[in-house]
Amino acid sequence: MAKKKQGRFVVLTGVSGAGKTLALQTLEDIGYFCIDNLPPSLLKTLMARVNQGQRVAVVVDTRADEPLLDAAQTIQDWRKQGIPVEVLFLDCADEALLRRFKETRRPHPLASGERQASSTRLQDAIARERELLAPLRAIADRVLDTTLFRPHDLREAIRAMYREAGAPVPLRLRLVSFGYKYGLPADADLVFDVRFLRNPHYVPELHPRPGTDPAVQEYVLSDKQTQSFLAELERFLLHLLPQYQQEGKAYLTIGIGCTGGRHRSVVLADYLRDWFARQGYRVTVEHRDMERGGE
């Protein structure tokens, strides 16, 4: 009989500006069910997920405007019952927090927009937040000081603490077909130019049809040059993607471009979507320019 998978409940808390949002995103990337700004009174509603073996992470802090002493008491009660819950507290030096809020121009949750302009008032808000968070900091299993952390450092620290041993970081792929005449996708990590492939635009019966049409797909994919290119591209991607995973990258956007983004790029993006799925990757596809006209 298979052993039931052990659930895990991480309560992420700490001072505003210390990196809680990035930490929560990283936990989500490695497979946690995540909720930001959960009111302490709703903590108990998630225990069923933990009992079913799910890994859950929530951010509990001053934004919910509920007594954090109650949250600390709930966590202490769970610990006495043997429930797997742990508290990670993100801390940061006040000087670094002041700098971060000034650089991002985001308001501190305990300071109004009018007060935000004053360093003294912002310092007061930080001090008040520390007082309110004291009950959770007192019971924290881990206190992580992010004062000197770059975003990459924080992501690596969270992965090291909470990723299951031997588990790879899941890599989510997004394929975007596009036309060079309309510009490159701004968020693309990799871009492949397929304008050298034979073009259905110049075949009268195929010209009005998009790259999702079976006849257009057959025309593009049956060409020997296309087959040779795809064979090389598949070998390249099979080598490259595990390297991204090893570095902890969770999302990768790949652009496939032709002249107008209607025929060749669409065909290859759909082909790669199916190929990636067969390799076990989670993948989505977006045909950015397919409806904008011909090539």
PEQUI-V794713 format. One line per field, one symbol per residue. phi: phi as a letter, one per 40 degrees, with the letter a starting at -180 (. if undefined). burial: 1 if it has 16 or more other ideal C-beta (glycine too) atoms within 10 Angstrom, else 0. A space follows every 50 residues. Layout:
phi: ???
burial: ???
This chain:
phi: .ccccccabbccahccgchccccccccccchccbbcfccdcbdccccccc ccgccbbbcbacccfbcccccccccccccccgccbbbbbcbacdcccdcc ccccgccccbbcdccdcccccccccccccccccdccccbccbbbcbdbcc dcccdccccccbccdgccccbcbbbbcabccbgcccbccbbbcbccccbc dcbdccdccccccdcccccccccccccccccccccccccccccccccgcb babbcbbbcbgbbcccdcccccdccccccgccabbbbcbccchcb
burial: 00000011111111111111011101101111011101010010011001 00011111111101000100110110010000001111111100011101 10000011011000010000111011001000101110110001010010 00011011100110000010101111111100001001000101001111 10000100111110011011000001001100100010001001100111 011111111111111111111110110000101010111100011
